[in-house]
Amino acid sequence: MGSVDWIVVGGGITGSALAYELAKQGVSVLLLERHARLQGGTRFGYGGVAYWSGTTDLTRQLCREGVERLRGLSEELGTNIEFRELDLVLTISAESDAQAIAHSYAHFAITPQLVDVKTACELEPLLNPVELAGALTVKHGHVHLGKMTSAYRNAFVRLGGRVHIGEVTTLLRDRFHSRRIVGVACGDEAFHASNVVICAGAMGRALLKASGISVPLYFTHAELIETPPVELTLRSLVMPAETKRFELEAEASKAETDHLWDEPGHEPTPPILDAGAIQFLDGSLRIGQVSRTLTDPNAPIDTTLSEQTMRNKIAAVIPAFKKVPGTWHRCLVSFSRDRLPLIGAIPNLEGIHLFSGFSNPLAITPSLAQRFAKATVHQPDELLEQVSPTRFA
């Protein structure tokens, strides 16, 4: 095939959303994905949409825009992405200070309400009241991430976009202008484009590093248990109010340890466990999650110990889940240093862009994909400048 306007590397939720939005702008797009079936965070993601969680003018605006896009996305894409809004129950352990924890949530766009143990158990009857000092609750969005990604991709193809299954191994540079990227190589195949955008999530750093490009992009190994449809009914999305994941990300992405991420065998921070669960509309559950900052994407993990640790922790809060049938899985989840994604041109290069590092992906991806695509054919978007990779240059 000849050159296209845009090559999108990575066909997960971010890449598929961006490919669709670019195609809507009338440009030619090639979407490259190494797996024929969905894998990684898109395959195993919980599908939560924390549109209430904006804490700055920027994130509040993006969350508002994102949830509005999601509410109409099934109709736009012609496929049911199973968007719904349900109660989020943020459990507060019996030994914790409920008032202090509630105060720590006061700065969010929509402040979760503090409720007592009785009310928490009315919202979610499967909770163990003995383990609770209370809970915070707020409405929370949820989608089927696999169906949403497939819907984006199918709509992209209907617009004339092309999908190629193959692993991108390196970027191609203009032989007369080494700072200009002109395409990608997938093994023996070469694809050329005016612009390349990396949406490869956790693998984006390694792919760019192989071409001599360093970016402040990191990843966790997220471990979870997936069950088949079960007879139990979980009414809400359950998570701990005192989550540790964002602290883990901040500690693991400090500038002084950045070099560790360029070689396997390191673990910048100890693992954490945020015990939570969600039930999909088909009755299946996802229970988790352990997060590890292992710099080797394929690092060995004691799966038996991990699964038992997760089961024990969630069973203390939801006893009925201790023995539900399920299978341990892991996926890689990318993040940046400041909980904002990396979106835009990579500094000091031409033709190469990032669209990755989302810590709260589903609340803001729909809006940011639309903004990015429109900015490529219209005037620059001042909002996108706030999430540009240049902020770390």
N, C-alpha and C positions, 0 to 999 in steps of 0.2 A: 504494500500500500504506500501511497505517497505521504508527504508531510501533512500534519494536521495543525490546527491552531493550538490545541491543548492536549497534553498527555496527563492523565490523572493516574498516579501510581498508588494502588491500594483500593480494593473494592468493598471495604467494610462500610459501616454507616457513614463515616465522614466522606470517604471517597465517592460513594454512590450518590449521596446528597449533593456534593459539589459537582459531579459530572452532570447530573440532571439539571442543576441550576445553570451551568455553563451552556448546555445544549439549548435551554430555553432562551438564551440570549442570541441564538442563531450562529454560534461558532461551531467548528468541527472539533469533536472530542473523541479520544481513544481512552478507554478505561482499562487499565492493566491490573489483574489480580492473579496471585499465584495459586490459589485454591479454587477448584471447580465448585466445591461446596463451602458455605460460610464456615469460618473458623475464628479462633481468637475471641477478643472481647465482644465482637458483634454476635458471635454464636452463643456465648455464655453470659452475656450481660443481663443484669436484672431488669432493665427497661424502665428504671425510675426516672421521672422528670421532676426535678426539684426546682420548679419555677418560682417557688416562694423564697428561695434562698439568696437572692441578690443582696449584696451588702454595700455596693457603691453605685453611683449614678450609671456607670457603664453596665455592670452586671444586672442591675434592676431593669434597665431598658432591654437588654438582650433576652432576659428571662420573659419579660412581657411579650416581646415580639415572637419568641420561640414558641410559647404555649399557644398563642393565637394561630401561628402557622400549623401547629399540630392539630388543633381543633378542626381545621378544614382540610387536612392533608389527605385523609382517606378519599374524600370526594375528588380532590384535585388529581391524585395519582390513580384513581380507579380501582383501588384495592383497600380492604379493611386492615388498617394497621393496629387495630384493637386499642385505640387510645381511650382511656377512661381516667376519671379522677376518683381517688379513694382516700380513706383516712390513713395518714402516716402516724404511727404510734412510736414515739421515741421513748423507750423505757428508761426509767431512772432506778438504779439499783437501791436496795433497801438501806445500804450503809451510806448513801450519798445525800448531799444537801440539795433537796429539790428546788428550793427557792434560788439558791446560788446558780444552779444549772439553768433554770428558767431565765435568770438575768443575763446569762451569757448568750442567749438567743434574741435579746431585745433589739439588736441592730439589723435583723433580717427584714427584707421587704414586707413579708407577711409574717408577723410574729406568732410562733406556735403558742398555743394555749396550755397552761399548766393545769392538769387535772389530777384528782386524787386516785387512789388505787381502785376504788369501786367503779368510778367512771371509766378508767382505763380498761378494766375488765369487761365493762359493758360494750365498749368499742371493739374489744378483741377478747372474746370469751375463752380462747385457748391460753391466755396468759396465766402465769402462776403468781397469784397475789402475794405470796410469802416473800418473793424475791424483789418486790417493788416498793419504792417510796412514793411512787406516782409516775406520771408520764407527761410528755408534751405531745400535743397533737395539732396537725394542720392538714389541709387538703394537699394531695400530692398526685402528680400525673403518672401514668404508666402506659407503656406501649409494648407490643411484641416486637422486639428489636429485629429479629430475623425477618418478620413479615414487612416491617417498615423498610429495611434495607432492600429486600427483593422488590418492593413496590417502587422505590426510587429507581432501581436499576432497570426494571421493565419499562417504566415511563421514559427513562433515558433512551432506551433502544427504540421506542416508538417515535422519539423525536429525531431519529437518525444516528444516534450515538452507536459506537462500536465497542464491543468487549472482547478482550483477548486474555486467555488464561496462560500465564507464564510468569516466572519469577524474574524480576528486574535485578540484574547483577551489578550494573554500573551505569553511570551517566556518561553521555557522549559530549565531548567538547568540540567547539569549532577549532579546526586546525590552524586557523589564522588569528584566532582571538580566544586564547585559553580561558578567559573568564566568562565566556558565553557558553551556556549549555544548549545543545541543539537536539537532544533526544536521549534515548535510553537503549541499553542492550539487554535482551532477555536470552542468555545463552548465546547461540549463534545468530539470533535474529536482532535486527536493529530497527528502531522506530524513531522517526524524526518529527519534531514539532517546534513551533515558535516559542512555546512555553511548556515547562514541566512543573507539576505541582505534586509534592510528596504528601500523601495521606496514608502512609504505611504504619501509622501508630508507633508501637514500641520498636519496630524494626527500622524506623526512619533514620535514627541516629547512625546505626551500623551501615545502612545503605549509603548515606551521605559521606560517612567517614571513609568508606571504600573508594570514594572519588576525591578524597582530600579535603572534605568540607566538614567543619565542626559546628555543631549546633547544641544549645543547652536543652536537650530533650532526654527524658529518662523514662524508666518504666518499673512497675511492680509486677510480681507474679501474684495474681489474684486466684485464690483457691476456694472452691465451692463444692457443694454436693447438689447434684441434680436428681430429682426423683421422677418416676413415671406418675401419671395421674393417680391421686389418692382420694379416699373417701372423706378425709378430714377437710374442713372448710376454714381457711384463714381469711377473715374478712378484710384485713388491713395489711399494709406494709409495715413490718416491725423492724426497727433498728435501735441500737443503743443511743441515748442522748449524748453520752460522752464518747464520741467517735475519736479514733486515734489516727485514721488514715492520713488526714491532711498534715498533722504534725510529722508523721513519717515522711511524707513527700518533701516537706520543708527541710527536714534534717538531711535527707539523702541527696538533695540537689544543691548543697552549698558549694560555692565556687572552689573552695579548697580541696574538695573531694571529686571535682568534676573529672579529673583524669582517670579515676578508677573505672569509670563507665566505658572506657575504650578498650578494656581487656577483661576476659572472664576471670572467675575465681575470687571476686570480691563481694562483700555484703556490707555496704556503707552503714546500715542501721539494722538493729534487731527486728524480727518480724512482729507484727501486731495482729490482733483478732478483734474485729467488730462483728459481734454475733447478731445476725438478722435473717429475715426470711420474707419471701414473696411467693404468692400462688398465682399462676397464670390461669387464663380463662378455661383451659382444658383440664385443670385440676392438678397439673404438675407443680412441683415446688423447686425453688432454688434457695439453698441454705448456705450461709457462709458468714463472713469470709475472712480468711487469712491473707495478709498482704506481706510479701517479702521483697526486699530490694537486692536481689541476686543479679550481678552484672552479666552472668551467662544466661542467655534466653533459654537454654536447654539444661540448666543446672538440675542435678538430681535432688529429689525431695522425698522424704519418708511419707508416702501417701497414707499408710495405715495410721501413723501417729497424727498426721494432719486431720484426717477425717474424724478420728476419735475425739480430738481436741475440739473440733467444731461442733460435733454432736453433743458433747458434754456441756459446752457453753450454752448452746441454744436450748438444750433440754432443761436447763435450770430456769429459763424464762418461759419456754413452751414445752412442757413435759411430753406432750403427745408426739413430738418430733424425734424423740431419742432413737426409736427403732424403725422409722419409716424406711422403706427400701430406697436406695439411691446409689449414685456413682460419683466418686471424686473426680473433679476436673480442675485444670488450671488454665488461665489465659494471661496474656500480657496486657497491661493497661498503661498507656503513656501519660506523662504529665510534664509540666514545666516548673520553673522555680517559684512562680508567683500565683499559681492556680488559674492563670489565664492562658488560653491557647497561644500557639505560635502561628500567626496567619500573615502571609504576605511574602514579598521578595526577600531572599536571603541576601544580607549585606555584601557588597563588593563583588557581586556576580550578576550576570544577566540571564534571563530565561529560566530561572529556577526559583520555586516558591515553596512555602510550607503551609500546610493546613492540618495541624496536629497538636497533640499535647492538651487535650480537653479533660479537665478534672470533673466537669459537670456537663457531659456532652449533649445529652438529649434536650436539655433546657435551652441550649444556645446554638447548637449546630444548625438547625433549620434556618435561623435568622442570619447567622454568619455566612453560611453557604450562599444564601440569596444575595447578601450584600457584596461578598467577594465577586460573584459572577457579574453582578451589575456594574461593579467598579471596573471590570476589565474592558467593558465596551462603552461605558459612559464616563462621567467625571469621577475622580478619586473620592473615596468615602473617608471623611475625617474620623469617623468612629473606628475604622479599621486600623488607623495609625496607632491607636492605643494598644492593639494586640500584635503589632508588627514585631518580627524578630529583631529589629534594630534596637529595641529597648534594652537588649543585653549586649549590644555590640561594644 
